[in-house]
Amino acid sequence: MVLMYHLVFPAKYRRAVLDSHVDEVLKDVCLEIGSCYQVKFIEIGTDRDHVHFLVQSVPTYSVTKIVTLLKSLTVREIFKRCPQVKKKLWGGGVLDRRVLRKVSGQAWR
C-alpha cells in the first residue's frame, strides 16, 4: 500500500517570503530528505506565501511524522541558506503551524 499526502504549508503571518531562490533551496532540501527517509516528493509547488507538497510515503509514517520532518528540516536549511527570510519574519519560523492535509491511498498491484 502507498499513501499520498497533499500538504499545504502557509508561510508564517502569510508573508510573501518564498521567492525563486528560496524555492530552489526548498526543492534541494526536499531531494535530500527523499534520499534519507522513506518519503518521495511527487510535486513541490510554491506561491509567494504558501507551499504545496504532494508526498508519497510508507504507511508506517504518520501524517504528523511527515509534517514534523518536513517543517523542521526545511525551515532549518532555509534559515541557513537564505538569511533574508529570517529577517522578514522577525526570527520566527518560516512555515505556520496550520497545515491542510489530504490523504489518498492506493494498493500495490
Backbone as JSON, one array per atom type, in Angstrom:
{
  "sequence": "MVLMYHLVFPAKYRRAVLDSHVDEVLKDVCLEIGSCYQVKFIEIGTDRDHVHFLVQSVPTYSVTKIVTLLKSLTVREIFKRCPQVKKKLWGGGVLDRRVLRKVSGQAWR",
  "N": [[0.83, -1.17, 0.0], [0.48, 2.23, -0.76], [0.7, 5.5, 0.41], [-0.45, 8.73, -0.34], [0.03, 12.13, 0.23], [-1.36, 15.33, 0.23], [-0.06, 18.22, 1.11], [-0.36, 21.44, 2.44], [1.42, 24.2, 3.28], [1.18, 27.2, 4.84], [3.02, 30.29, 4.76], [4.61, 31.82, 7.57], [2.66, 34.23, 9.2], [1.49, 34.73, 6.8], [3.25, 35.99, 5.08], [4.9, 37.18, 2.16], [7.4, 35.53, 1.41], [8.58, 33.6, -0.1], [10.55, 33.47, -2.55], [12.19, 33.02, -5.78], [14.77, 32.08, -5.22], [14.52, 30.98, -2.63], [12.68, 29.03, -3.29], [14.25, 27.29, -4.89], [16.13, 26.44, -2.97], [14.41, 25.14, -1.2], [13.48, 23.01, -2.81], [15.9, 21.62, -3.24], [16.5, 20.82, -0.62], [14.32, 19.15, -0.13], [14.83, 17.08, -1.95], [17.1, 16.01, -0.73], [15.95, 15.15, 1.68], [14.23, 13.19, 0.68], [16.07, 11.28, -0.17], [17.13, 10.37, 2.2], [15.08, 9.53, 3.88], [12.01, 7.57, 3.96], [10.37, 8.87, 1.98], [8.82, 10.22, -0.81], [8.84, 12.83, -3.08], [6.39, 13.87, -5.1], [5.31, 16.16, -6.3], [6.25, 19.58, -5.92], [5.28, 22.7, -5.13], [5.37, 26.23, -5.11], [4.01, 29.28, -3.93], [3.93, 32.79, -3.43], [3.3, 32.99, -0.73], [2.75, 30.45, 0.33], [3.29, 26.83, 0.38], [2.97, 23.92, -1.58], [2.93, 20.44, -1.22], [3.09, 17.3, -2.72], [3.24, 14.29, -1.52], [4.57, 11.05, -1.26], [4.49, 8.19, 0.74], [5.45, 5.55, 3.04], [3.13, 3.41, 4.8], [3.84, 3.25, 7.5], [4.75, 5.67, 8.37], [3.35, 8.33, 10.02], [1.03, 11.04, 9.37], [1.6, 13.18, 10.99], [4.29, 12.7, 11.62], [5.5, 13.03, 9.1], [4.85, 15.72, 8.52], [6.15, 17.04, 10.65], [8.8, 16.28, 10.12], [9.21, 17.45, 7.56], [8.78, 20.21, 8.12], [10.7, 20.81, 10.14], [13.24, 20.18, 9.01], [13.26, 21.59, 6.53], [12.83, 24.29, 7.26], [15.05, 24.82, 8.9], [17.17, 24.61, 7.04], [16.45, 26.56, 5.15], [16.64, 28.91, 6.68], [19.38, 28.81, 7.14], [20.53, 28.97, 4.56], [19.25, 31.13, 3.37], [19.32, 33.91, 4.7], [17.84, 36.3, 4.59], [15.18, 35.68, 4.76], [14.7, 35.02, 7.42], [15.05, 37.52, 8.57], [12.84, 38.92, 7.53], [10.78, 37.67, 8.85], [11.05, 38.25, 11.51], [12.59, 36.53, 13.06], [10.98, 34.34, 13.59], [9.52, 31.09, 12.76], [9.47, 29.76, 9.38], [7.32, 28.38, 8.2], [3.87, 28.13, 8.94], [1.96, 26.91, 11.8], [-0.43, 25.74, 11.13], [-1.7, 23.29, 8.94], [-2.9, 22.1, 5.9], [-4.29, 19.05, 5.04], [-4.55, 16.26, 2.89], [-5.39, 12.99, 2.28], [-4.59, 10.16, 0.37], [-5.04, 6.86, -0.58], [-3.58, 3.97, -2.12], [-3.51, 0.73, -3.32], [-0.8, -1.56, -3.83], [-0.2, -3.3, -6.84]],
  "CA": [[0.0, 0.0, 0.0], [1.19, 3.5, -0.85], [-0.12, 6.64, 0.81], [-0.05, 10.02, -0.89], [-0.47, 13.24, 1.02], [-1.27, 16.68, -0.31], [0.15, 19.09, 2.27], [-0.24, 22.86, 2.13], [2.01, 24.93, 4.4], [1.24, 28.66, 4.65], [4.16, 30.96, 5.38], [4.29, 32.48, 8.84], [1.98, 35.51, 9.05], [1.14, 34.83, 5.37], [4.18, 36.91, 4.45], [5.38, 36.76, 0.85], [8.84, 35.35, 1.59], [9.05, 32.49, -0.91], [10.95, 33.92, -3.88], [12.76, 31.95, -6.61], [15.94, 31.5, -4.53], [14.0, 30.13, -1.56], [12.07, 27.9, -3.97], [15.32, 26.37, -5.27], [16.66, 25.86, -1.73], [13.38, 24.21, -0.71], [13.49, 21.8, -3.64], [17.14, 20.89, -2.95], [16.36, 20.2, 0.7], [13.35, 18.06, -0.27], [15.53, 15.97, -2.59], [17.94, 15.41, 0.3], [15.06, 14.44, 2.59], [13.76, 12.0, -0.02], [17.12, 10.25, -0.25], [17.45, 9.88, 3.55], [13.88, 8.98, 4.54], [11.12, 6.86, 3.03], [9.43, 9.87, 1.5], [9.06, 10.58, -2.2], [8.14, 14.05, -3.44], [5.82, 13.8, -6.44], [5.21, 17.56, -6.75], [6.52, 20.65, -4.97], [4.9, 23.97, -5.75], [5.36, 27.36, -4.17], [3.46, 30.57, -4.26], [4.67, 33.76, -2.61], [3.02, 32.87, 0.7], [2.49, 29.08, 0.77], [3.97, 25.75, -0.33], [2.21, 22.68, -1.77], [3.71, 19.22, -1.38], [2.41, 16.03, -2.96], [4.24, 13.41, -0.94], [4.23, 9.63, -1.2], [5.23, 7.62, 1.84], [5.04, 4.23, 3.5], [2.08, 3.54, 5.82], [4.36, 3.31, 8.87], [4.96, 7.08, 8.71], [2.09, 9.05, 10.21], [0.99, 12.38, 8.79], [2.3, 14.04, 11.94], [5.73, 12.49, 11.46], [5.91, 13.62, 7.83], [4.76, 17.18, 8.66], [7.24, 17.45, 11.54], [10.05, 16.09, 9.38], [9.31, 18.48, 6.51], [8.92, 21.56, 8.68], [11.95, 21.02, 10.89], [14.42, 20.16, 8.14], [13.23, 22.64, 5.52], [12.98, 25.61, 7.88], [16.44, 24.95, 9.33], [18.02, 24.85, 5.87], [16.1, 27.86, 4.55], [17.26, 29.95, 7.51], [20.82, 28.74, 6.98], [20.94, 29.36, 3.21], [18.55, 32.36, 2.96], [19.13, 34.69, 5.94], [16.89, 37.39, 4.42], [13.86, 35.19, 5.15], [14.62, 35.14, 8.87], [14.87, 38.94, 8.87], [11.47, 39.32, 7.19], [9.83, 37.05, 9.77], [11.41, 38.63, 12.88], [13.16, 35.41, 13.8], [10.04, 33.24, 13.76], [9.63, 30.03, 11.77], [9.01, 30.09, 8.03], [6.03, 27.78, 7.93], [2.91, 28.27, 10.02], [1.58, 25.66, 12.46], [-1.6, 25.15, 10.48], [-1.39, 22.55, 7.72], [-4.03, 21.47, 5.24], [-3.87, 17.71, 4.64], [-5.47, 15.41, 2.16], [-4.76, 11.68, 2.2], [-5.09, 9.29, -0.69], [-4.4, 5.56, -0.51], [-3.66, 3.16, -3.32], [-2.87, -0.55, -3.06], [0.14, -2.06, -4.83], [-0.74, -4.41, -7.65]],
  "C": [[0.89, 1.25, 0.0], [0.22, 4.6, -0.42], [0.43, 7.9, 0.19], [-0.73, 11.1, -0.08], [-0.31, 14.53, 0.23], [-1.22, 17.61, 0.89], [0.32, 20.52, 1.79], [0.25, 23.57, 3.38], [1.96, 26.43, 4.09], [2.49, 29.22, 5.3], [3.7, 31.67, 6.65], [3.76, 33.88, 8.58], [1.53, 35.76, 7.61], [2.0, 35.85, 4.65], [4.65, 36.33, 3.12], [6.9, 36.66, 0.9], [9.42, 34.28, 0.66], [9.34, 32.96, -2.34], [11.62, 32.76, -4.62], [13.97, 31.3, -5.94], [15.5, 30.55, -3.41], [13.35, 28.89, -2.15], [13.11, 26.85, -4.35], [15.91, 25.68, -4.04], [15.69, 24.82, -1.19], [13.39, 22.91, -1.5], [14.75, 20.97, -3.42], [17.03, 20.15, -1.62], [15.4, 19.01, 0.63], [13.97, 16.85, -0.97], [16.45, 15.26, -1.61], [17.1, 14.61, 1.29], [14.58, 13.14, 1.96], [14.8, 10.9, -0.09], [17.44, 9.65, 1.12], [16.28, 9.17, 4.23], [13.02, 8.3, 3.5], [9.99, 7.77, 2.59], [9.81, 10.22, 0.07], [8.21, 11.8, -2.53], [7.68, 13.94, -4.89], [5.78, 15.2, -7.05], [5.57, 18.49, -5.6], [6.2, 21.95, -5.69], [4.87, 25.07, -4.72], [4.63, 28.54, -4.79], [4.2, 31.55, -3.36], [4.47, 33.54, -1.12], [2.62, 31.47, 1.16], [3.18, 28.07, -0.14], [3.02, 24.56, -0.41], [3.18, 21.53, -1.93], [2.75, 18.1, -1.73], [3.45, 14.98, -2.63], [3.71, 11.98, -0.92], [5.1, 9.02, -0.11], [4.69, 6.24, 2.19], [4.0, 4.4, 4.61], [2.6, 3.63, 7.26], [4.66, 4.74, 9.31], [3.59, 7.74, 8.86], [2.17, 10.42, 9.54], [1.76, 13.34, 9.69], [3.8, 13.92, 11.79], [6.24, 13.15, 10.18], [5.9, 15.14, 7.92], [5.9, 17.69, 9.53], [8.58, 17.35, 10.84], [10.25, 17.18, 8.34], [9.55, 19.86, 7.1], [10.26, 21.76, 9.34], [13.15, 21.09, 9.95], [14.42, 21.28, 7.11], [13.45, 24.02, 6.12], [14.43, 25.83, 8.31], [17.35, 25.29, 8.15], [17.71, 26.18, 5.19], [16.71, 28.99, 5.35], [18.77, 29.97, 7.32], [21.25, 29.31, 5.63], [20.32, 30.68, 2.74], [18.3, 33.22, 4.2], [18.13, 35.84, 5.8], [15.48, 36.97, 4.84], [13.67, 35.34, 6.66], [14.41, 36.6, 9.28], [13.43, 39.38, 8.62], [10.45, 38.8, 8.2], [10.17, 37.33, 11.23], [11.91, 37.45, 13.7], [12.22, 34.25, 14.03], [10.26, 32.17, 12.71], [9.1, 30.47, 10.42], [7.59, 29.6, 7.81], [5.14, 27.85, 9.16], [2.56, 26.91, 10.62], [0.42, 24.96, 11.76], [-1.19, 24.49, 9.17], [-2.68, 21.96, 7.18], [-3.56, 20.12, 4.72], [-4.98, 17.03, 3.85], [-4.76, 14.09, 1.93], [-5.43, 10.87, 1.11], [-4.35, 7.97, -0.59], [-4.6, 4.76, -1.78], [-2.91, 1.87, -3.03], [-1.91, -0.91, -4.19], [-0.51, -3.19, -5.59], [0.36, -5.32, -8.07]]
}
